[in-house]
Amino acid sequence: MSHRRLGLVIVIIVGLLVSCGPKEVPLSEETTPRPTNTAVLEVAPPPATATIARPSPTATSERPLAAVVNGQPLFLADYQEQVARFEAAMAEQGFDLESEDGQARLAQMRRQVLDSMIEQVLIKQAAAQEGMAVSEEELEAVIQQSIEEGGGQASFEEWLLNSSLTYEDFREELRFQLLALAIFERITGSVPTTGEQVHARHILVQTEEEAQAILTRLQAGEDFAALASQLSQDENTKEAGGDLGFFHRGQLISPELEEAAFALQPGQTSGVVRSQFGYHIVQVLEKAPDRPLPPELLNALKEQAFARWMQEQWEGATIERFID
């Protein structure tokens, strides 16, 4: 991969891995822009159960501290360097940092930087306990591949300069990404890749009377797909004859519709099912007890598993913060 692509890989990996807090469903929000050359990305606030204190910033070291994580110091100078990168990126992207909104974004970014730095330490400490490490040979191989695919040494050095990174900064950030990916794979290795799924279709209308009338027509032998195309008010599935495709438990927005589908056998049609969206009639086409999960669902389950593990690391840590 090129070093330009590698910069994106760094962002993608950390976006998946550094996501502390008890979020069960990943959410996407507009946040302060982030430079793509840094491992520090947006993170949720630490769980309330994490042990956090604020003694003197020189209490444990002659060098000013930003935080101490399970006895390991995070130095203020390193935190300030990360913050400076973000501020420069925000200014380059046209943010008015002097405005009220700009000041709020700066404050949010600074909190996120420190939280992210703490999480990196927690991940490294967990990796050390597991005896996991990135060898120099592995790291050098990835770097050399990046340089070769990115156009050579001169192009790589230009990218470092434009990214405000030293070579050592790049090496250490990449080392962390490889280590974090290894931890992610170990933590999520037990997430099932298959599960029970059902293939169903439905017709949605707004009144129970309409639904009962359609059910009567179905019972008289009319075609389900034809009636769905003609009468269903679900614009997302109407043209496909009401086809919902295969889905896993917990995947549909309507739990009532999902429950009805999983209760039926292939070829069976439900009665009238009420949900927050109206009144449904459901027909099951296929059931698969052990079908491969779709990639987007599998990724979501892995992210949730890692988020739970990351929350445990926060909750079990002793963290001293010296900056607000």
C-alpha positions as CSV (number, residue, x, y, z in Angstrom):
1,M,0.0,0.0,0.0
2,S,1.2,3.6,-0.6
3,H,2.1,5.8,2.4
4,R,-0.9,8.0,1.4
5,R,-3.2,5.0,1.6
6,L,-1.4,4.0,4.8
7,G,-2.3,7.3,6.4
8,L,-6.0,6.4,5.7
9,V,-5.5,3.0,7.1
10,I,-4.2,4.5,10.3
11,V,-7.4,6.6,10.6
12,I,-9.7,3.7,9.7
13,I,-8.1,1.3,12.2
14,V,-8.1,3.7,15.1
15,G,-11.6,4.8,14.2
16,L,-12.6,1.1,14.9
17,L,-10.4,0.5,17.8
18,V,-10.3,3.7,19.8
19,S,-13.9,3.9,20.7
20,C,-14.3,3.7,24.4
21,G,-17.6,3.8,26.3
22,P,-20.6,1.6,26.5
23,K,-21.9,2.4,22.9
24,E,-23.8,-0.6,21.5
25,V,-24.5,0.9,18.2
26,P,-21.8,3.0,16.4
27,L,-23.1,6.6,15.8
28,S,-21.8,9.1,13.3
29,E,-21.8,12.7,14.4
30,E,-20.3,15.8,12.9
31,T,-17.2,16.5,14.9
32,T,-14.1,18.6,14.8
33,P,-12.0,17.8,11.6
34,R,-9.1,15.5,12.3
35,P,-5.7,15.4,10.5
36,T,-5.2,12.1,8.8
37,N,-1.6,11.8,9.9
38,T,-2.2,11.2,13.6
39,A,-3.4,8.2,15.6
40,V,-5.5,10.4,17.9
41,L,-9.1,10.3,16.8
42,E,-12.5,11.1,18.4
43,V,-13.3,9.0,21.4
44,A,-16.2,8.9,23.8
45,P,-15.8,10.1,27.4
46,P,-14.4,7.6,29.8
47,P,-16.9,5.5,31.8
48,A,-17.8,7.2,35.1
49,T,-16.4,4.2,37.0
50,A,-12.8,5.0,35.9
51,T,-10.6,6.2,38.8
52,I,-9.7,9.8,38.0
53,A,-7.8,12.2,40.2
54,R,-6.3,15.6,39.7
55,P,-3.2,16.1,41.9
56,S,-0.4,18.5,41.2
57,P,1.0,18.1,37.6
58,T,4.5,17.6,38.9
59,A,3.5,15.2,41.7
60,T,5.1,12.1,40.0
61,S,7.7,13.5,37.6
62,E,10.0,16.5,37.1
63,R,8.6,16.8,33.6
64,P,5.0,18.2,33.6
65,L,2.4,15.6,33.2
66,A,-0.9,15.4,31.3
67,A,-2.0,12.1,32.9
68,V,-0.8,8.9,34.6
69,V,-2.4,5.7,33.5
70,N,-1.8,2.7,35.9
71,G,1.4,4.4,36.9
72,Q,2.6,5.2,33.4
73,P,3.1,8.9,32.7
74,L,1.7,10.8,29.8
75,F,3.8,14.0,29.4
76,L,2.2,17.4,28.9
77,A,4.6,18.1,26.0
78,D,3.4,15.1,24.0
79,Y,-0.2,16.1,24.6
80,Q,0.5,19.7,23.5
81,E,2.1,18.4,20.3
82,Q,-1.0,16.4,19.5
83,V,-3.2,19.3,20.2
84,A,-1.1,21.6,18.0
85,R,-1.6,19.2,15.1
86,F,-5.3,19.3,15.4
87,E,-5.4,23.1,15.8
88,A,-3.3,23.5,12.6
89,A,-5.7,21.1,10.8
90,M,-8.7,23.0,12.0
91,A,-7.2,26.4,10.9
92,E,-6.3,24.9,7.5
93,Q,-9.9,23.8,7.0
94,G,-11.2,27.2,7.6
95,F,-12.6,27.0,11.1
96,D,-12.8,30.3,13.0
97,L,-11.1,29.3,16.2
98,E,-11.8,32.6,17.8
99,S,-15.6,32.2,17.5
100,E,-17.8,30.7,20.2
101,D,-18.3,27.6,18.1
102,G,-14.6,27.4,17.4
103,Q,-13.7,27.6,21.1
104,A,-16.2,24.9,21.9
105,R,-14.7,22.6,19.2
106,L,-11.2,23.3,20.5
107,A,-12.3,22.3,24.0
108,Q,-13.9,19.2,22.7
109,M,-10.9,18.3,20.6
110,R,-8.5,18.7,23.6
111,R,-10.6,16.4,25.7
112,Q,-10.7,13.9,22.9
113,V,-6.9,14.1,22.4
114,L,-6.2,13.2,26.1
115,D,-8.8,10.4,26.1
116,S,-7.3,8.9,23.0
117,M,-3.8,9.1,24.4
118,I,-5.0,7.3,27.6
119,E,-6.7,4.6,25.5
120,Q,-3.5,4.0,23.5
121,V,-1.7,3.4,26.8
122,L,-4.5,1.1,28.0
123,I,-4.2,-0.9,24.7
124,K,-0.4,-1.1,24.9
125,Q,-0.6,-2.2,28.6
126,A,-3.1,-4.9,27.7
127,A,-1.0,-6.1,24.8
128,A,2.1,-6.3,27.1
129,Q,0.1,-8.5,29.5
130,E,-0.8,-10.8,26.7
131,G,2.8,-11.0,25.5
132,M,2.0,-9.3,22.2
133,A,4.4,-7.1,20.4
134,V,5.2,-5.8,16.9
135,S,8.7,-7.0,15.8
136,E,11.1,-4.6,14.1
137,E,11.1,-6.9,11.1
138,E,7.3,-6.7,10.8
139,L,7.3,-2.9,11.2
140,E,10.1,-2.3,8.7
141,A,8.4,-4.6,6.1
142,V,5.2,-2.5,6.3
143,I,7.1,0.8,6.1
144,Q,9.2,-0.4,3.1
145,Q,6.1,-1.6,1.3
146,S,4.5,1.8,1.9
147,I,7.5,3.7,0.6
148,E,7.8,1.5,-2.6
149,E,4.1,1.7,-3.4
150,G,3.9,5.4,-2.7
151,G,6.5,6.4,-5.2
152,G,9.8,6.0,-3.4
153,Q,11.8,7.6,-0.7
154,A,11.5,11.2,-1.9
155,S,7.7,11.0,-2.1
156,F,7.6,9.5,1.3
157,E,9.7,12.2,2.9
158,E,7.5,14.9,1.2
159,W,4.4,13.2,2.7
160,L,6.0,13.2,6.1
161,L,6.8,16.9,5.8
162,N,3.2,17.8,4.7
163,S,1.8,15.7,7.5
164,S,4.0,17.4,10.2
165,L,5.4,14.0,11.2
166,T,9.0,13.0,11.8
167,Y,10.1,9.5,10.7
168,E,10.1,8.3,14.3
169,D,6.6,9.7,14.9
170,F,5.4,7.8,11.9
171,R,7.2,4.5,13.0
172,E,5.7,4.7,16.5
173,E,2.2,5.5,15.3
174,L,2.3,2.7,12.8
175,R,3.7,0.3,15.4
176,F,0.7,1.2,17.6
177,Q,-1.8,0.6,14.7
178,L,-0.4,-2.9,14.0
179,L,-0.5,-3.7,17.7
180,A,-4.0,-2.4,18.1
181,L,-5.1,-4.4,15.1
182,A,-3.7,-7.5,16.6
183,I,-5.5,-6.8,19.9
184,F,-8.7,-6.1,17.9
185,E,-8.5,-9.4,16.1
186,R,-7.8,-11.3,19.3
187,I,-10.7,-9.7,21.2
188,T,-13.2,-10.2,18.3
189,G,-12.0,-13.6,17.2
190,S,-14.8,-15.3,19.1
191,V,-17.6,-13.2,17.5
192,P,-19.7,-15.6,15.5
193,T,-19.6,-15.2,11.8
194,T,-22.9,-17.1,11.1
195,G,-26.3,-17.1,12.7
196,E,-30.0,-17.8,12.3
197,Q,-31.5,-15.6,9.6
198,V,-34.9,-15.4,7.9
199,H,-35.9,-14.2,4.4
200,A,-39.2,-12.5,4.5
201,R,-41.4,-10.0,2.8
202,H,-44.2,-7.8,4.1
203,I,-47.0,-5.4,3.3
204,L,-47.4,-2.2,5.4
205,V,-50.5,-0.1,5.6
206,Q,-51.7,2.5,8.1
207,T,-55.0,1.0,9.3
208,E,-56.0,-2.3,10.7
209,E,-59.0,-2.3,8.4
210,E,-56.8,-2.1,5.3
211,A,-54.6,-4.9,6.6
212,Q,-57.5,-7.2,7.3
213,A,-58.8,-6.6,3.8
214,I,-55.5,-7.5,2.3
215,L,-55.2,-10.5,4.5
216,T,-58.6,-11.7,3.3
217,R,-57.4,-11.4,-0.3
218,L,-54.2,-13.3,0.4
219,Q,-56.2,-16.1,2.0
220,A,-58.3,-16.2,-1.1
221,G,-55.2,-17.0,-3.1
222,E,-54.0,-13.6,-4.5
223,D,-50.3,-13.1,-5.0
224,F,-48.4,-11.6,-2.1
225,A,-45.8,-9.8,-4.1
226,A,-48.3,-8.3,-6.5
227,L,-50.4,-7.0,-3.6
228,A,-47.3,-5.6,-1.9
229,S,-46.3,-3.8,-5.1
230,Q,-49.7,-2.4,-5.4
231,L,-50.7,-1.6,-1.8
232,S,-47.7,-1.5,0.5
233,Q,-46.8,1.9,1.9
234,D,-43.2,0.9,2.6
235,E,-41.5,2.7,-0.2
236,N,-38.2,0.9,0.4
237,T,-39.6,-2.5,-0.4
238,K,-42.7,-1.9,-2.4
239,E,-41.2,-2.2,-5.8
240,A,-39.5,-5.5,-4.8
241,G,-42.9,-7.0,-3.8
242,G,-42.2,-6.2,-0.1
243,D,-39.0,-8.3,0.0
244,L,-36.9,-7.6,3.1
245,G,-34.1,-10.0,2.2
246,F,-32.4,-12.1,4.8
247,F,-32.0,-10.5,8.2
248,H,-30.6,-11.4,11.6
249,R,-32.3,-11.0,15.0
250,G,-32.0,-7.5,16.2
251,Q,-31.4,-6.1,12.7
252,L,-34.9,-4.7,11.8
253,I,-36.1,-1.4,13.2
254,S,-39.5,-2.9,14.0
255,P,-39.1,-5.6,16.7
256,E,-42.8,-6.7,16.2
257,L,-42.2,-7.3,12.5
258,E,-39.0,-9.2,13.3
259,E,-40.6,-11.3,16.0
260,A,-43.5,-12.3,13.7
261,A,-41.1,-13.3,10.9
262,F,-38.9,-15.5,13.1
263,A,-42.1,-17.2,14.5
264,L,-43.2,-18.4,11.0
265,Q,-42.0,-21.3,8.9
266,P,-41.2,-21.0,5.2
267,G,-44.4,-20.5,3.2
268,Q,-46.4,-19.3,6.2
269,T,-48.1,-15.9,6.4
270,S,-48.8,-14.0,9.6
271,G,-52.0,-12.3,10.7
272,V,-52.1,-8.6,11.1
273,V,-49.0,-7.3,13.0
274,R,-49.1,-3.9,14.6
275,S,-45.9,-1.7,15.0
276,Q,-45.0,1.9,15.4
277,F,-45.1,2.2,11.6
278,G,-48.6,0.8,11.1
279,Y,-50.0,-2.6,10.3
280,H,-48.0,-5.4,8.6
281,I,-48.6,-8.7,7.0
282,V,-45.5,-10.9,6.9
283,Q,-44.7,-13.9,4.8
284,V,-41.6,-16.0,5.3
285,L,-39.8,-17.3,2.2
286,E,-36.8,-19.0,3.7
287,K,-35.1,-19.7,7.0
288,A,-31.4,-20.4,7.5
289,P,-30.2,-21.7,10.9
290,D,-26.5,-20.9,10.3
291,R,-26.1,-18.4,7.4
292,P,-23.0,-16.2,7.1
293,L,-23.6,-12.8,8.5
294,P,-23.4,-9.9,6.1
295,P,-20.1,-7.9,6.4
296,E,-21.7,-4.8,7.7
297,L,-23.5,-6.7,10.5
298,L,-20.4,-8.7,11.4
299,N,-18.3,-5.5,11.5
300,A,-20.9,-3.9,13.8
301,L,-20.8,-6.9,16.2
302,K,-17.0,-6.9,16.3
303,E,-17.0,-3.2,17.1
304,Q,-19.5,-3.7,19.9
305,A,-17.4,-6.6,21.3
306,F,-14.2,-4.4,21.2
307,A,-16.1,-1.4,22.7
308,R,-17.2,-3.6,25.7
309,W,-13.6,-4.8,26.1
310,M,-12.3,-1.2,25.9
311,Q,-14.8,-0.1,28.6
312,E,-13.5,-2.9,30.9
313,Q,-10.0,-1.5,30.5
314,W,-11.2,2.0,31.5
315,E,-13.1,0.6,34.5
316,G,-10.2,-1.4,35.7
317,A,-7.7,1.4,35.3
318,T,-6.3,4.0,37.8
319,I,-6.1,7.2,35.9
320,E,-4.8,10.5,37.2
321,R,-5.5,13.6,35.0
322,F,-3.6,16.8,35.5
323,I,-5.4,19.0,32.8
324,D,-9.0,19.8,32.2
